[in-house]
Amino acid sequence: MANNPRPPSKGRAVIDELRTFMERHGAFLVIILSVVAVRWLWSETKKSWKEWLRHLAVSLLVGGLLNMYLTDIPNETLGVGTKGVILALVVLQADHIFVGLMAMGQRFRDDPANFIRSIMDIWRGRN
């Protein structure tokens, strides 16, 4: 009679997946949520909960995309602390980045032929 171990249960597999996810992305998720909380606490304007929920969603989107990029960079090239600082600064400005990307998309939709010239004018402060 062979001593065959039982395959792991589905619940155990889910727990292992969550543990792996938190090991890879937990610190960055805490940074994103902390930056959103600090921005909320230090905000001088009164915003509705819908606006803060939108800001949280945009911050998670931008931070998640940046985190996927930053995890590809080896820690010897860019340290974990540096990655956290970059992530925090970008998430702090996530609304502005997202609005800028949306404006660029609208300019491309309105005039695709002159899109590059339009972006260069914005860059130079002409428009």
C-alpha positions in Angstrom: 0.0 0.0 0.0 1.6 3.2 -1.2 1.6 6.3 0.8 0.0 8.7 -1.7 -0.5 12.2 -0.4 -3.9 13.7 -1.1 -4.0 16.5 -3.6 -4.4 20.0 -2.1 -7.9 21.1 -1.6 -9.4 24.0 -3.6 -9.5 26.1 -0.4 -5.8 25.5 0.2 -5.0 26.4 -3.4 -6.9 29.7 -3.1 -5.1 30.5 0.2 -1.7 29.8 -1.5 -2.6 32.0 -4.4 -3.6 34.9 -2.1 -0.4 34.4 -0.1 1.6 34.6 -3.3 -0.3 37.7 -4.5 0.2 39.5 -1.2 3.9 38.7 -1.2 4.4 40.2 -4.6 1.9 43.1 -4.5 0.9 43.6 -0.9 3.4 46.4 -0.1 2.5 48.3 -3.2 -1.2 48.0 -2.5 -0.6 49.4 1.0 1.4 52.3 -0.5 -1.5 53.1 -3.0 -4.1 53.0 -0.3 -2.0 55.0 2.1 -1.4 57.7 -0.5 -5.1 57.9 -1.2 -5.9 58.2 2.5 -3.2 60.9 3.0 -4.6 62.9 0.1 -8.1 62.6 1.5 -7.0 63.7 4.9 -5.0 66.7 3.6 -7.5 67.8 1.1 -8.7 71.4 1.6 -11.8 71.0 -0.6 -14.8 69.1 0.5 -15.5 66.3 -2.0 -18.3 63.8 -2.1 -17.8 60.1 -1.4 -18.4 59.5 -5.1 -15.4 61.7 -6.0 -13.2 59.9 -3.5 -14.4 56.5 -4.8 -13.5 57.7 -8.3 -10.1 58.8 -7.1 -9.5 55.5 -5.4 -10.5 53.6 -8.6 -8.2 55.8 -10.7 -5.3 55.4 -8.2 -5.7 51.7 -8.1 -5.7 51.5 -11.9 -2.7 53.8 -12.4 -0.9 52.2 -9.5 -1.6 48.7 -10.6 -0.3 49.4 -14.1 2.8 51.1 -12.8 3.3 48.2 -10.3 3.2 45.7 -13.1 6.0 47.7 -14.9 8.0 48.2 -11.7 8.0 44.5 -10.8 9.7 43.7 -14.1 12.7 45.9 -13.0 15.2 43.9 -11.0 15.8 45.1 -7.4 19.5 45.4 -8.1 18.7 48.1 -10.7 16.0 50.0 -8.8 15.6 49.2 -5.1 12.3 48.3 -3.4 12.2 51.7 -1.6 12.8 53.6 -4.7 10.0 51.7 -6.5 7.7 52.6 -3.6 8.5 56.3 -3.7 7.9 56.3 -7.5 4.6 54.5 -7.0 3.5 56.9 -4.3 4.3 60.0 -6.3 2.6 58.7 -9.4 -0.5 57.6 -7.5 -0.6 61.0 -5.8 -1.0 62.6 -9.2 -3.1 59.8 -10.7 -6.1 62.0 -11.3 -4.1 64.5 -13.3 -2.3 61.8 -15.3 -5.6 60.1 -16.1 -7.3 63.4 -17.1 -4.2 64.3 -19.3 -4.4 60.9 -21.1 -8.1 61.3 -21.7 -7.5 64.8 -23.1 -4.8 63.4 -25.4 -7.2 60.7 -26.6 -9.8 63.4 -27.3 -7.4 65.5 -29.3 -6.4 62.4 -31.3 -10.1 61.6 -31.9 -10.8 65.2 -33.0 -7.8 65.7 -35.3 -5.6 62.5 -35.9 -3.6 64.1 -38.7 -2.3 67.0 -36.5 -2.1 65.0 -33.3 1.7 65.1 -32.9 1.9 68.8 -33.7 -0.9 69.4 -31.1 0.9 67.5 -28.4 4.1 69.3 -29.2 2.3 72.7 -28.9 0.9 71.6 -25.5 4.4 70.5 -24.4 5.8 73.9 -25.4 3.0 75.7 -23.6 1.4 77.2 -26.7 -2.0 75.7 -26.2 
